[in-house]
C-alpha cells in the first residue's frame, strides 16, 4: 500500500525533521515509500544579535553535512536545503517561502506532507505551517492528499496555554532506535536531560504517546487535511 506513496517533510530547521517525525520517516521508507525532506532555514544565525552568515559560515556548512548524514540514516531519498534566516522567517515575505515549497512540491508531486504544528512557540515553525497550507491549496490538480503536523520538543509544548492535540498515532516501536541514531548526528543541537530536546526526553515522549494509544512507542500527529480519493 505504501510502496507507491511519496512523502515530503517540510521543516524549518535542521533537526526538526528528525525530532518531529524521524521514526515515522524511517518506518515509511523501510516499507517502500519515497520520503524527502525540505529544510527551509539555515538553523544557525539566530545565535547572534544580528544575522552574520559570514561569521557562521563554517557552522552552517557543518550543519548541512549533518543534515545529509542524519537523513541518510532515516532512509530519506533526498534532502533539499534552503537558507532562510534562522528564527527570522517573519522578516521574510511569506510568498517567498511559499514559492520554495511550491517549487519542491511541483518537482516531487508528494501525496503526503509532514510539517510543523500551527500553534508552535517558534515563529519559524508557525510560518512554515502557514506556508505549507498556502502552497497546498486543495485545487483539482493538487497532489497532496494528506497533511500531518508534528511536534518539536522544547518548542511545541512550551507555547502555554496552547497544547498539542494529536489525533493520529504511528507505531514506531521498530524504528525509535533509528531516530535516536539520526539524532546523534545533531549532537551540537541536543541538550542534557531533563531538557526535552535530549535523547532521553525524545524516547520518553515516544513512550508516553505509545502508552496513550496502546503501543510501546509512538509518534503523534495532528491531521490537518485528508482527501480520500480511493473509496
N, C-alpha and C positions, 0 to 999 in steps of 0.2 A: 504494500500500500504506500510506503514512504519512498520507495526507490526512485520514483519519478518526481518527487517533491523538490522544490528549490526554495531554500530559506535564506533570508538576509537578516543579519543582526546589525542594527543601526545604533551605535554607541557614541557618546560624546567624547570619551577619553580612553586612552589605553588602560586596560584592566577592567573597565566597566563591562566589557563583553564577557569576560570570564566570571566576574563576580555575579553578573546578572543572570546568565544562562549557560555558563560553561559546561555544566554536566549534561544539560539537555542537548547542547550542540554536539557534544561527544557521542551521546546516545543516538541522535538523529543521523549523524554522519556514519556511525557504525552500522546503522540499519539501511544505509544506501541512499540517504538524501544528500543532495548537494547543499552545503552550507557555506555562506560567505559572510565576511564581516566588513562593515564600513565604519571606520573610526574618524569622526569629524574634526576633533581638536588635537592640538599638539601635546597637550597634557602637562606642560612644564612651567610656562612663563608666568603663571599667577603667583609663583613663589617670590616674585619681585614686586615692589610697589608700583613699578612702571614696566610695561612689557619690553623685554630686551631679548630678541631672538638670537642676536649675535653672541651675547653673553652665555646663553643657554644652548647654543648650537650643538655642543658635544653631548649634552644630556638628551636633547631631542633626538639626535641620531641614534644614541644608545637605546632610547625607549622604542624607537621604530624597530630596531633589531629584536628587542624583547617581544614586541607585538607579533612579529612573524614567527618567532620560536614558540610562543605560548599558543598561538592559533594553530600551528602545525601539530602540536600535541593533541589538540581537541579534534583534529581531523578536518579543520576548515580548509576548503578548497582554495580560497584566495582571500587576501586582505587588501582593502582599498583604504589608503591613508590620505587624510586631508590635513590642513594646517590652520583651521580657525583658532583664534586666540583663546587660550585656556582660561576658563571662568570669566570670559568676557564676550560670550555669544550675544549678550544683549547690546553690545556695541557694533554688532554686525547686522546688516539688513536681513530680516527673516527670509526674504526672497532669495538671497544668495545661498543660504543653507538649503532651502527647498530645491533650488536648481541642481545642487550637487547630488541630493538624494534622487531627484527625478532622472538625472543622467545615469546613475548607477542602476536604478530600477529599470530604466529603458534598456540598458545593455544586458541585464541579468534576467529580467522577467520573473522575479520571485513570486511564489504562491503565498509564502508566509513571512511576516516580519516580526521580529522581536525588538523591542525598544524600551525606552525609559518610561517610568510612571509619571503621569501628568502632574501629580501633586508633590513631586520630589523637592527637597530643600535646595538642591544645587540648581542654579539658574541655567547652566548649560544643559542639564538633563531635561528641565521643563521645556526649554526652547527646542531641543531635539525632538521631544514628543510632538510639539506643535508643528514642526517642520515635516515630520513623518506623516501626520494626519493630513496636512495640506498637500503633500506630494502623492498621496494615495487616495484622492477623492474617488468615490465609487462610480466612476464613469463606465459605460458599457464595455470598453476595451481594457479596463483595469485588470492586471494580472494578479494583484494581491487579494486573496480571499480571506486571510486571517491575519489579525494584528494582535499581538500579546505584549503587555507591559511587564517588565521585571523590576525587582527592587535592587538597589545597590546599597549594601550595608555601610553604615556611617554617613548616610545621606538621606535615604528614603525614610527611615524610621525616626529621624531627628526633626522632621517637619511637624512639630507639635502645633495644634492638636490633630492635624490631619494624619490619617493612618492608611497604610497599605492594606487593601481589602481584596485579596486574591480570590478567584473563583475557578481556577484551573490549576491542577497539580500534576506534575510529571514525575514518574518514578525514576529516580536517579541512583538507586542503590548500587547498581553495577558500574556507575561512571563517576561517583563522587570522588574517588581516588584520582581519576584523570583530571578532574577540575583542580584538585589540590596540587597536582604536579604542574599544571599550567600556571597556577598562581605563584608557585615557587619561582618562576621566571621573573615575575614582577616583585622581586624581593624588596626593592627600594620603596615600593608603594605599600607594602604590608606593615602592620603595626604589631606590637606585643599585646597578647591577651591581658586584660579583658576588653581591649578595643575591639569593636565589632568587625573591623576590617583586618582580622588576623586569621590564620589558618584554623585555629580552634573555634573562633567565632563563626566562621563560614560553615564549618562542619556541624556545630551545634544548631545553627539556624536551619540547615537542611534536615537535621534530625527532628527539630521541633515541628517543621512543616509536615514531615513524614508522619509524626505521631498524630497530628491533627487530621490526617486523611487515611490512616490505616496502612502506612508504608514505613519502611525503615528510614529511608532518606527521600526527600522530595525537593524540587524547585517549584516555587509558586509564581503564578502569573495572574494578571487581570486581563481578561479577554475584552478587547475594545470593539472588535467587529469580526463577524464571521458571515461570509456569503456562501451558502451551501448550494452548489450547482449540480449536485450528484444524486439528490433524492427525487 
